[in-house]
Amino acid sequence: MILSPGSRATTDAVGLCLHQPRRRVSLEPFWMQFLQGAEDVLAESGKTLLLAVVADLSDEVATLRRWHETGQVVGVILSDLASGGDERLELLREIEMPAVVLAQPMLAPGFATISTDNARSIREVVEFLAAGGHRSIGRVSGPKEFMHTLVRDEAFRSAGERLGIDTVSVWSDYTADGGAEATVELLERPDRPTAVIYDNDLMALAGLETVTSLGLSVPGDVAILAWDDSVHCQLASPPISALMHDLVAYGADTARVLLDVLNGVPEPSRVAEQPHLVARESTRVVRDREPEGHPDIHLQG
């Protein structure tokens, strides 16, 4: 059972606090699937998941401290590390709270982590689009205050430089409205990109609707590719190419790492399954663009 923040937790509860718009959590395929996987594993060990959604990072810090002082949780899952230092890590060190951090080990020294290689995924996507003939690629990213956004930013820029491709990023907020606004900003550029990568499904779906509402075609005028594949991408018209990641398994593995921490297992950190690119109609090669061979691409549709 996923408890609401107002529910009374037992000492066997594990906490997950998210600082983001409450409505976004319920709409975001990433979190719905992640929570399912984490809850299933925790339930097998007689533990529950205490979920809180707060307005900002300072509220999350306050929530974590309150959970510690009241003994509501035995450990926590920490996501979306802040760039430029994260005060939550300092707090968890201070109160000695068991935790697993969704980040690469170098970004959370001293903590158990579960990670995927964001830079590798970005390079794969840019190489795939370049092989399809795209020489100008846009990206609608998540908030720049998140560390994983900066990692993707740098990998995107570097991949473009290496391949001789023009790249431009517009920062957004993972919401449909934000995705639509960022798409308009990209398409109004005089050097309009011929492909756009979105950092989540909601923004990609909004981008698809925005492109077509402006009288442009997908993929004829603009190719679209999403992060964190979901059924919504698969059922879109045209179906959207995406980085597929088993998010239920990701949530389950995250819970297993935290259980290992609680049980004193040495070196509990894990590397999660790396997302793989699934090519669908939204990135089909058109006109004079001729694709080159590209490894590890799964074709659907």
ABEGO torsion letter per residue (X at the ends): XBBBAABBBBAABBBBBBBBBAAAAAABAAAAAAAAAAAAAAAAAGBBBBBBBBABAAAAAAAAAAAAAAGABABBBBBGBBBGEBAAAAAAAAAGBBBBBBBBAAABBGBBBBBBBAAAAAAAAAAAAAAAGBABBBBBBBBAABAAAAAAAAAAAAAAAAAGBBBBBBBBAGBAAAAAAAAAAAAABABBBABBBBABAAAAAAAAAAAAAAGBBOAAABBBBBBGBBAAAAABOBBBBBBBBBAAAAAAAAAAAAAAAAAGBBGABBBBBBBBBBBBAAABBBEABBBBBBBGBBBBX
